[in-house]
Amino acid sequence: MPHRSFQLWLNERCYLVVEFTTIDGLIASFVVRLMQVTRHGDTNVARYDTAHGMAHLDILSRKGNLLEKRWLGNTTFEDALTAAIHDFKTNYENYLHPESD
């Protein structure tokens, strides 16, 4: 069960942390975290993952509390992982928290 992880910087203020596990070449689980760099530290603002046995998106508050959960429906984990990375790369600015003191 190989586990892989990597970071992908989107700009100087945010990056993705991608982790996934494969079994026989297929994605068995994954998490894609959109991280925002702030003066108070790095914050997870949204994540796609496969907890609960189904791919979904969690949108988080500044304090890390769940604001919204969006289920991806009947999609393979491979397709969901690809879609998650594409969504965050394309739309990351829509998820970021505004800077404040």
Long-range contacts (C-beta under 8 A, 24 or more apart in sequence): 1-28, 8-85, 8-89, 10-88, 10-89, 10-92, 12-37, 13-37, 13-96, 14-45, 14-92, 14-96, 16-85, 16-88, 16-89, 18-81, 18-85, 20-81, 26-77, 26-78, 27-76, 27-77, 27-78, 27-81, 28-77, 29-77, 30-55, 30-77, 30-80, 30-81, 30-84, 32-81, 32-84, 32-85, 32-88, 34-88, 34-92, 34-95, 34-96, 36-96, 36-97, 38-97, 38-99, 43-97, 45-95, 45-96, 45-97, 46-88, 46-95, 48-72, 48-80, 48-81, 48-83, 48-84, 48-87, 48-88, 50-77, 50-80, 55-80, 55-81, 55-84, 57-84, 57-87, 59-95, 62-97
